[in-house]
Amino acid sequence: MKTTFIALSAAMAVLFSGCSHKEVFKPEHVKGEWRSAGHLSASINQVTQSAAVLENGHLLSKDGEKMLKIPNDYSLINISDSWVITASPEGNMVLFPQDGTDSKITFDFKRGVAAASIQGDIVAVLFTNNEMALYSLESKKLLFKEPSNAPIAVDARIANPYFLKELVMFLTLDGKIVIVNSETKQVLRSVVVSSDEYFNNITYMNVIDNNLVASTGNTVLALSQKEAREKYEIRNIAYTADGIWLTTKQGEVIALSPTLQFKAKKKFPFAHFVGISVQNDRVFVLEQEGYMIALSKNLLTYDVFDIDMDSDNKIFVGDGQFYFDDRYINLK
């Protein structure tokens, strides 16, 4: 009995020591510190895909910090068509003009808005219960409504509705793209990206040269003349006319064609990637321990640089910049 107890105690000690020791990315060679950097007026407080809000309320868009201030306790939803879309503490959707004028517009919803976008007089709203709706910006009247299955659990990275001329693409919380004609107010098509039960909302979508690419946390879809899907545990994704690059939970950087044909893969053991940006001939990925990896597009060569960044910093990816804390680095 004593021998058994000692063996069990030893096994438990090994188990708990293994659980308490977290492996982190440690590059064998670091080229140096990335020098092209700048500062923000305050640290990042909120982050969305299209913009961020600093601790002092200043708006941070893809092209830099703006003097426009978001009120305290308001949640940023999106920047779209010259409007800053926010949610008030009361559950209203409040639109602020990007030019800083005081002509805000309030939609008295009294319920949660997950995502929203604007084009002209059309406001596309995805509610937290997965209901889709179109409203008139001028009259605030409901123009279209479409119910959908309410999600059980969602990824925090929620993609906003996407306008393509008269088409509105709702990127739902249960893994679908619902295409609505904003003129006829009719659903034209519904495309399933993924059918996973949990954390299955669309986290990314873009259209280039009539080729649509969308992803959830576990599936990427390419849609042009035909549909293609591939399963990856996706952390970050970037899509340009040259191809698709994504990082995975396994510490991989993967290169795909715009139609999801596999091109290359590079693995960085224990890496936890928090951002990706494709600039000129290189793919930049940000690692949470304070490293930036600059890879060739074919992933055959790369350099690792030190970044003065903490692992718990909020990250926002701009047009050629990585923003974190009260700083940023230029990639162009």
PALUM-984931 format. One record per residue: residue in one letter; x, y, z of N, C-alpha, C in turn. Coordinates in steps of 0.1 Angstrom, whole numbers, padded with zeros to 4 digits, always signed. Each point is the difference from the previous one (the first is absolute). Last residue first. Example, Ala and Ser with C-alpha at 12.3 -4.5 7.8 and 13.67 -1.06 7.14 Angstrom:
residues 2
S+0128-0022+0071+0009+0011+0000-0008+0011+0008 A+0003-0057-0001-0009+0012+0000+0009+0012+0000 
This chain:
residues 332
K+0055+0489-0434+0002+0004-0014+0014+0005-0002 L-0019-0012+0043+0004-0012-0007+0004+0004-0015 N-0004+0024+0053-0003+0001-0014+0006-0012-0007 I-0018+0006+0053+0012-0002-0009-0005+0001-0014 Y-0018+0019+0052-0002-0007-0013+0013-0002-0007 R-0025+0013+0053+0011+0001-0010-0005-0007-0013 D-0019+0001+0047+0000+0014-0005+0010+0002-0012 D-0021-0048+0008+0002+0009+0011-0001+0014-0005 F+0004-0024-0042-0001-0007+0013+0003+0010+0011 Y-0005-0007-0059-0002+0009+0012-0001-0009+0012 F+0021-0004-0053-0005-0007+0012-0001+0009+0011 Q-0001+0011-0056+0005+0001+0014-0006-0010+0009 G-0011+0007-0047+0014+0000+0000+0006+0003+0014 D-0047+0007-0003+0004-0001-0014+0016+0002+0000 G-0021-0020+0045-0004+0011-0009+0005-0002-0014 V-0013-0029+0048+0008+0000-0012-0005+0011-0010 F+0002-0010+0057-0008+0004-0011+0008+0001-0013 I+0000-0022+0055+0006+0002-0013-0010+0005-0010 K+0011-0003+0057-0010+0000-0010+0006+0003-0014 N+0029-0021+0042-0004+0012-0007-0012-0003-0010 D+0027-0031+0030-0014+0003+0003-0005+0013-0007 S+0046-0016-0002-0009-0011-0005-0015+0002+0002 D+0037+0040-0008-0003-0009+0011-0010-0011-0006 M+0040+0030-0026-0014-0002+0002-0002-0010+0011 D+0038+0022-0032-0002+0004+0014-0015-0001+0003 I+0029-0029-0037-0009+0010+0001-0003+0003+0015 D+0038-0027-0036-0005+0003+0014-0010+0012-0001 F+0010-0036-0042+0004+0013+0006-0006+0001+0014 V+0013-0038-0043-0007+0003+0013+0005+0013+0006 D-0003-0023-0053+0008+0006+0010-0009+0003+0012 Y+0000-0035-0048-0007+0009+0010+0011+0006+0009 T-0013-0034-0048+0009+0007+0008-0007+0009+0010 L-0025-0029-0028+0013-0007+0000+0011+0007+0009 L-0049+0011-0012+0003-0006+0013+0014-0007+0000 N-0024+0027-0035+0000-0014-0002+0005-0008+0013 K-0002+0048-0001-0013-0005-0003-0001-0015-0002 S+0037+0020+0033-0003+0001-0015-0013-0006-0002 L+0008+0019+0049+0003-0011-0009-0002+0004-0015 A+0007+0019+0054-0002+0005-0013+0004-0011-0010 I-0014+0005+0055+0006-0008-0010-0004+0005-0014 M+0003+0019+0054-0007+0001-0013+0008-0008-0010 Y-0007+0001+0058+0008-0002-0012-0009+0003-0012 G-0012-0003+0049+0008+0012-0004+0009-0002-0011 E-0034-0030+0020+0011+0001+0009+0009+0012-0003 Q-0038-0015-0027-0004+0008+0012+0012+0001+0010 E+0002+0002-0054-0001-0011+0009-0001+0006+0014 L-0010+0013-0055+0004+0005+0013-0002-0011+0010 V+0011+0004-0056-0009-0006+0010+0006+0005+0014 F+0003+0012-0057+0004+0003+0014-0010-0006+0009 V+0018-0005-0054-0011-0003+0009+0005+0002+0015 R+0017+0021-0052+0002-0008+0012-0013-0002+0008 D+0011+0027-0041+0004-0014-0003+0001-0008+0013 N-0031+0042+0001+0010-0001-0011+0003-0015-0002 Q-0026+0001+0041+0005+0013-0006+0011-0003-0010 V-0040-0024+0036+0008-0003-0013+0003+0014-0006 S-0013-0020+0052-0001+0011-0010+0009-0004-0011 I-0022-0019+0052+0007-0003-0013-0003+0012-0009 G-0003-0018+0057-0002+0010-0011+0007-0005-0013 V+0002-0023+0043-0011+0009+0003-0003+0010-0011 F+0025-0053+0013-0001+0012-0009-0012+0009+0004 H+0033-0037+0023-0014+0004+0002-0001+0013-0008 A+0037-0045+0003-0004+0014-0004-0015+0002+0002 F+0027-0042+0006-0005+0007+0011-0004+0015-0003 P+0030-0022-0037-0005-0007+0012-0004+0009+0011 F-0002+0007-0053+0008+0006+0011-0004-0005+0013 K-0005-0013-0057-0004-0001+0014+0010+0006+0009 K-0018+0003-0054+0011+0002+0008-0005-0001+0015 K-0017-0011-0056-0003+0001+0015+0014+0001+0007 A-0027+0004-0054+0011-0002+0009-0004+0001+0015 K-0031-0005-0039+0012+0005-0006+0013-0003+0008 F-0057-0016-0009+0012+0001+0009+0012+0004-0007 Q-0050+0014-0014+0010-0011-0003+0012+0003+0009 L-0042+0027-0003+0003-0008+0011+0010-0012-0003 T-0014+0040-0027-0011-0011+0000+0004-0011+0009 P+0028+0038-0005-0013+0006+0003-0011-0011-0001 S+0047-0019+0015-0004+0008-0012-0014+0006+0003 L+0034-0010+0040-0009-0007-0008-0002+0009-0013 A+0034-0008+0047-0002+0008-0012-0010-0009-0009 I+0014+0003+0056-0003-0008-0012-0004+0009-0011 V+0025-0005+0052-0004+0010-0010-0002-0008-0013 E-0002-0017+0055+0004-0001-0014-0004+0013-0008 G-0007-0017+0048+0012+0008-0002+0005+0000-0015 Q-0042-0019+0020+0012-0009+0001+0013+0007-0002 K-0043+0020-0005+0002-0002+0014+0012-0009+0002 T-0001+0029-0045-0008-0010+0007+0003-0001+0014 T+0002+0036-0046+0007-0006+0011-0010-0009+0008 L+0002+0019-0055-0007-0001+0013+0010-0006+0011 W-0007+0023-0054+0009-0005+0010-0007+0000+0013 I-0010+0002-0057-0005+0000+0013+0011-0004+0009 G+0002+0025-0051-0003-0012+0007-0005+0002+0014 D+0010+0033-0036+0010-0010-0002-0003-0013+0007 A-0027+0040+0003-0001-0005-0013+0010-0011-0003 T-0012+0005+0051+0003+0010-0011-0002-0006-0013 Y-0009-0010+0057-0004-0003-0014+0004+0011-0009 A+0007-0022+0054+0002+0011-0009-0002-0005-0015 I-0008-0016+0057-0001-0002-0015+0002+0013-0007 N+0005-0029+0052+0000+0013-0007+0000-0004-0015 R-0007-0035+0032+0002+0012+0009-0002+0013-0007 I-0018-0054-0009+0006+0013-0005+0001+0010+0011 E-0002-0054-0013-0003+0007+0012+0006+0014-0001 Y-0018-0030-0042+0011+0004+0007-0004+0006+0014 K-0021-0025-0049-0001+0001+0015+0014+0003+0005 E-0027+0011-0049+0011-0007+0007-0001+0002+0015 R-0030+0006-0051+0001+0002+0014+0012-0008+0005 A-0027+0022-0048+0011-0009+0006+0001+0003+0015 E-0035+0009-0047+0003+0001+0014+0012-0009+0004 K-0011+0025-0050-0004-0011+0008+0005+0002+0015 Q+0005+0034-0031-0008-0008-0009-0005-0012+0007 S+0016+0028+0033+0001+0007-0012-0010-0007-0010 L+0018-0002+0055-0011-0001-0009+0001+0009-0012 A+0026-0024+0047+0002+0008-0012-0012-0003-0009 L+0011-0007+0057-0007-0002-0012+0004+0009-0011 V+0017-0024+0051+0001+0011-0010-0007-0004-0013 T-0001-0014+0057-0002-0003-0014+0003+0012-0009 N+0001-0001+0049+0004-0014-0003-0001-0003-0015 G-0013+0042+0023+0013-0004+0007+0005-0014-0004 T-0026+0025-0037-0004+0000+0014+0013-0004+0008 S-0006+0025-0051+0005-0010+0009-0007+0001+0014 A+0003+0015-0058-0006+0002+0013+0005-0011+0009 V+0004+0024-0053+0007-0008+0010-0006+0004+0013 L-0011+0006-0057-0003+0003+0014+0007-0010+0009 N+0005+0022-0052+0003-0012+0008-0003+0004+0015 N-0001+0031-0038-0012-0009-0001+0003-0013+0008 D+0032+0035+0002-0001-0005-0014-0011-0011-0001 I+0006+0010+0048+0010+0005-0009-0002-0006-0014 V-0024+0005+0054-0002-0004-0014+0010+0007-0009 N-0007-0018+0056+0004+0011-0010-0003-0006-0014 M-0006-0011+0058-0005-0002-0013+0006+0012-0009 Y-0001-0026+0054+0007+0007-0010-0007-0002-0013 T-0016-0020+0040+0010+0010+0007+0007+0008-0011 I-0048-0031+0009+0009+0005-0010+0009+0010+0006 N-0022-0038+0032-0003+0012-0008+0011+0004-0010 N-0004-0038+0034-0001-0002-0015-0004+0013-0007 F+0005-0020+0048+0010+0009-0005+0001+0000-0015 Y-0026-0042+0015+0004+0011+0008+0011+0009-0006 E-0021-0037-0024-0010+0004+0010+0003+0012+0008 D+0015-0012-0053+0004-0003+0014-0010+0005+0010 S+0003+0003-0051-0011-0005+0008+0003-0004+0014 S+0019+0036-0043+0003-0011+0010-0013-0004+0007 V-0002+0029-0038+0015-0001+0001+0004-0012+0009 V-0045+0011-0031+0005-0005+0013+0015-0001-0001 V-0039+0031-0026+0012-0008-0002+0005-0004+0014 S-0046+0022-0027+0006-0003+0012+0011-0010-0002 R-0032+0038-0031+0007-0012+0002+0006-0001+0014 L-0031+0034-0015+0003-0006-0013+0007-0014+0002 V-0037+0034+0027+0012-0008+0002+0003-0008-0013 Q-0025+0050+0003-0002-0015-0001+0013-0007+0003 K-0013+0049-0008-0002-0005+0014-0003-0015+0000 T+0011+0032-0037-0012-0008+0000-0004-0005+0014 E+0039+0027-0005-0010+0007-0007-0013-0007+0000 S+0040-0017+0020-0004+0011+0008-0011+0008-0007 N+0015-0053-0001-0001+0011-0009-0006+0012+0007 V+0028-0043+0022-0013+0007-0001+0002+0011-0010 I+0025-0047+0021+0002+0011-0010-0014+0005-0002 V+0028-0029+0040-0013+0002-0006+0000+0013-0009 I+0035-0038+0024+0000+0013-0007-0014+0001-0007 K+0018-0031+0046-0006+0002-0014+0003+0014-0005 G+0008-0021+0046+0009-0005-0010-0006+0001-0015 D-0019+0016+0044+0000-0015-0001+0006-0005-0013 L-0005+0047+0012+0006-0006+0012+0000-0015+0000 T+0000+0032-0046-0008-0004+0011+0008-0006+0011 L+0003+0036-0041+0009-0010+0005-0004-0005+0013 F-0023+0026-0045+0000-0001+0015+0009-0012+0003 M-0003+0033-0044+0004-0013+0005+0000+0000+0015 V-0024+0029-0042+0005+0001+0014+0003-0015+0004 L-0005+0029-0050-0001-0012+0008+0005+0003+0014 E+0000+0031-0038-0013-0001+0006-0002-0012+0009 K+0049+0013-0008-0010+0007-0008-0014-0001+0007 L+0027-0023+0028+0006-0001-0014-0010+0005-0009 F+0011-0002+0057-0008+0005-0011+0008-0002-0013 Y-0002-0024+0052+0009+0005-0011-0009+0004-0012 P-0002-0008+0059-0006-0002-0013+0009+0007-0011 N+0027-0014+0043-0011+0009-0003-0006-0003-0014 A+0027-0034+0037+0001+0008-0013-0013+0008-0002 I+0025-0019+0046-0012+0000-0007+0001+0009-0013 R+0029-0024+0042+0003+0007-0012-0012-0002-0010 A+0000-0021+0043+0000+0015+0002+0002+0007-0013 D-0022-0049+0001+0013+0006+0001-0001+0015+0001 V-0041-0032+0018+0007+0006-0012+0014+0004+0003 A-0045-0034+0016+0012+0007+0004+0007+0005-0012 I-0044-0016-0004+0002-0004+0014+0012+0007+0006 P-0034+0019-0040+0012-0007+0003+0001-0004+0015 A-0046+0007-0032+0009+0007+0009+0012-0009+0004 N-0028+0001-0048+0002-0008+0013+0010+0008+0009 S-0030+0029-0033+0009-0011-0002+0002-0007+0014 P-0033+0040-0030+0005-0007+0012+0010-0011-0004 E-0013+0048-0024+0001-0014-0003+0005-0007+0013 K-0020+0051-0024+0003-0008+0012+0000-0015-0004 F-0003+0056-0021+0001-0015-0002+0004-0006+0013 L-0009+0047-0002-0003-0003-0014+0000-0015-0003 L-0008+0039+0042+0005-0014-0003-0004-0003-0014 K+0010+0051+0017-0010-0010-0002+0006-0014-0003 K+0020+0046+0007+0002-0010+0010-0011-0011-0001 S+0011+0040-0029-0013-0001+0007+0001-0010+0012 E+0040+0009-0026-0007+0013+0001-0013-0001+0009 L+0027-0039-0011+0008+0009+0009-0008+0013+0002 S-0022-0049-0009+0003+0013-0007+0008+0009+0010 Y+0002-0055+0003-0007+0012+0004+0003+0012-0009 L+0002-0059+0006+0004+0012-0008-0009+0012+0005 A+0017-0052+0022-0010+0010-0003+0007+0011-0008 M+0004-0054+0026+0005+0010-0010-0010+0010-0003 E+0012-0036+0044-0010+0006-0009+0007+0010-0009 N+0020-0025+0037+0002-0004-0014-0010+0004-0009 N+0006+0012+0047-0007-0012-0001+0000-0006-0014 T+0021+0041+0011+0007-0010+0007-0008-0013+0000 F-0004+0034-0041-0003+0001+0014+0007-0013+0007 L+0009+0030-0047-0001-0014+0005-0001+0001+0015 V-0009+0037-0043+0002-0003+0014-0001-0015+0002 A+0005+0043-0039-0001-0014+0002+0004-0004+0014 V-0018+0045-0029+0007-0004+0012-0002-0015+0002 I-0005+0040-0042-0003-0013+0005+0009-0004+0012 D+0001+0040-0029-0012+0001+0009-0003-0013+0007 G+0048+0005-0019-0010+0009-0004-0011+0001+0011 Q+0026-0037+0013+0003+0005-0014-0011+0009-0004 I+0022-0028+0047-0009+0010-0006+0005+0003-0014 S+0001-0040+0045+0007+0008-0011-0010+0009-0007 A+0008-0036+0047-0008+0009-0008+0009+0007-0010 A-0006-0041+0045+0008+0006-0011-0009+0009-0008 A-0014-0019+0042+0013-0007-0002+0009+0006-0010 V-0041+0018+0035+0004+0000-0014+0014-0007-0001 G-0043+0000+0038+0014-0001-0004+0002+0000-0015 R-0041+0027+0025+0004-0014-0001+0014-0001-0006 K-0030+0039+0002-0001-0006+0014+0004-0015-0001 F-0004+0038-0035-0003-0014-0001-0003-0007+0013 D+0004+0049-0025-0005-0005+0013-0003-0014+0000 F+0034+0034-0028-0010-0011-0003-0004-0006+0014 T+0025+0049-0016-0002-0010+0009-0012-0009-0004 I+0040+0039-0019-0013-0007-0002-0001-0011+0009 K+0030+0050-0003-0001-0014+0002-0014-0005-0003 S+0028+0044-0008-0012-0005-0005-0001-0015+0001 D+0036+0035+0011-0009-0005+0011-0013-0006-0005 T+0052+0001-0024-0011+0009+0002-0010-0007+0010 G+0042-0019-0019+0000+0006+0014-0012+0009+0002 D+0012-0030-0038+0006+0013-0001-0001+0008+0013 Q-0019-0045-0007+0015+0000+0002+0006+0014-0001 P-0050-0011+0019+0007+0003-0012+0015+0000+0002 F-0034-0031+0029+0007+0013+0000+0007+0002-0013 L-0042-0033+0023+0009+0003-0011+0006+0014+0001 V-0025-0041+0032+0002+0014-0002+0011+0002-0010 M-0037-0038+0023+0011+0001-0010+0002+0015-0003 N-0019-0023+0048-0003+0007-0013+0012-0001-0009 G-0004-0016+0047-0003-0010-0011-0005+0007-0013 E+0018+0020+0042-0015-0003+0001-0004-0010-0011 P+0045+0018+0004-0003-0009+0011-0014-0004+0001 S+0018+0011-0049-0001+0008+0013-0002-0010+0012 A+0024-0007-0050-0011-0004+0008+0001+0007+0013 T+0019+0012-0053+0003-0003+0014-0013-0006+0006 I+0026+0018-0049-0011-0007+0005+0003-0006+0014 V+0016+0040-0037+0006-0008+0011-0013-0006+0007 W+0006+0020-0053-0007-0001+0013+0008-0008+0010 S+0009+0007-0048+0001+0013+0006-0006+0000+0014 D+0001-0041-0025-0006+0010-0008-0001+0013+0007 S+0015-0035+0033-0006-0003-0013-0006+0012-0006 I+0026-0025+0046+0001+0012-0008-0005-0003-0014 N-0013-0026+0049+0006+0000-0013+0002+0015-0005 I-0011-0016+0047-0005-0011-0009+0007+0000-0013 L+0007+0020+0055+0002+0002-0015-0004-0013-0007 S-0018+0020+0048+0007-0010-0006+0001+0002-0015 Y-0006+0032+0047-0005-0003-0013+0009-0011-0006 D+0010+0022+0042-0010-0011+0001-0007-0003-0013 N+0023+0047+0000+0002-0011+0010-0011-0009+0000 P+0006+0028-0045-0004+0002+0014+0004-0013+0008 I+0028+0015-0043-0012-0008+0003-0003+0001+0014 K+0027+0035-0036+0000-0008+0013-0013-0008+0001 L+0036+0024-0040-0014-0003+0004+0000-0009+0013 M+0039+0012-0024-0003+0008+0011-0014-0002+0005 K+0032-0037-0025-0009+0011-0003-0003+0007+0013 E+0040-0037-0021-0008+0005+0011-0007+0013-0004 G+0014-0039-0037+0006+0008+0010-0010+0006+0010 D-0008-0029-0040+0010+0009-0004+0005+0009+0011 K-0035-0032+0007+0011-0008-0007+0011+0009-0004 S-0026+0019+0041-0005-0007-0012+0012-0007-0007 L-0015+0020+0051+0011-0004-0008-0005-0008-0012 L-0020+0039+0038-0002-0011-0009+0013-0003-0008 H-0007+0021+0052+0003+0003-0014-0002-0012-0009 G-0005+0002+0050-0011+0002-0009+0002+0002-0014 N+0032-0009+0037-0005+0013+0001-0012+0003-0009 E+0022-0043+0001-0005+0003+0013-0005+0014+0002 L-0003-0020-0049+0010+0001+0009-0006+0003+0014 V-0019-0028-0044-0002+0012+0008+0011+0000+0011 A-0007-0022-0054+0002-0002+0014-0003+0013+0008 A-0012-0028-0052+0005+0011+0008+0003-0004+0014 S-0015-0031-0034+0001+0012-0008+0006+0012+0007 Q-0009-0044+0020+0008-0002-0012+0003+0013-0008 T-0005+0005+0052-0008-0007-0009+0008-0002-0013 V+0009+0015+0056+0005-0004-0014-0012-0006-0007 Q+0013+0034+0047-0009-0009-0007+0006-0003-0014 N+0028+0024+0030-0010-0005+0009-0010-0010-0006 I+0054+0022-0006-0012-0005-0007-0009-0006+0011 S+0034+0041+0012+0000-0014-0003-0013-0004-0006 A+0019+0050-0008-0004-0008+0011+0000-0015-0004 S+0014+0034-0030-0002+0009+0011-0004-0008+0013 L+0033-0023-0037-0014+0005+0000-0001+0010+0012 H+0046-0014-0030-0008-0001+0012-0014+0006-0002 G+0043-0027-0031-0006+0013+0004-0009-0002+0012 A+0041-0025-0036-0010-0001+0010-0005+0014+0003 S+0039-0032-0026-0010+0009-0006-0013+0000+0009 R+0039-0030+0008+0002+0014+0004-0011+0010-0005 W+0010-0054+0015-0007+0007-0011-0001+0015+0004 E+0039-0035+0017-0012+0006+0004-0006+0008-0012 G+0030-0045-0006+0002+0013+0007-0013+0005+0003 K+0010-0044-0017+0008+0008-0009+0003+0014+0007 V-0008-0050+0021-0007+0012-0001+0009+0010-0007 H-0004-0057+0008+0008+0012-0004-0009+0011-0002 E-0017-0040+0017+0014-0003+0001+0009+0012-0003 P-0051+0002+0022+0007-0001-0013+0015-0003+0002 K-0045-0010+0030+0014+0005+0002+0008-0001-0013 F-0055-0004+0023+0009+0001-0012+0013+0006+0003 V-0027-0027+0038-0001+0012-0008+0009+0000-0012 E-0025-0034+0042+0010+0002-0011-0003+0012-0008 K-0013-0012+0052-0005+0004-0013+0011+0002-0010 H-0011-0025+0050+0011+0004-0008-0005+0003-0015 S-0027-0019+0036+0004+0014+0004+0010+0006-0009 C-0016-0045-0006-0011+0010-0002+0004+0014+0003 G+0030-0036+0009-0002+0002-0015-0010+0010-0003 S+0006-0012+0044+0012+0007-0004-0001+0003-0015 F-0032-0028+0019-0003+0014+0004+0012+0009-0004 L+0003-0047-0008-0011+0006-0007-0002+0015+0003 V+0033-0025+0023+0004+0002-0014-0011+0006-0008 A-0010-0012+0044+0010+0011+0000+0005+0003-0014 M-0029-0036+0008-0007+0012+0001+0010+0012-0001 A+0019-0043+0000-0008+0002-0013-0007+0014+0001 A+0021-0015+0039+0010+0004-0010-0007+0003-0013 S-0026-0017+0034+0004+0013+0003+0010+0006-0010 L-0014-0045-0003-0011+0009-0004+0004+0014+0003 A+0030-0033+0013-0001+0000-0015-0010+0010-0004 I+0003-0009+0046+0012+0008-0005+0000+0002-0015 F-0034-0028+0020-0002+0015+0003+0012+0008-0005 T+0004-0047-0005-0011+0006-0009-0002+0014+0003 T+0028-0022+0029+0007+0001-0013-0010+0006-0010 K-0017-0011+0042+0009+0012+0001+0007+0002-0013 M-0027-0038+0004-0008+0012+0000+0009+0013+0000 
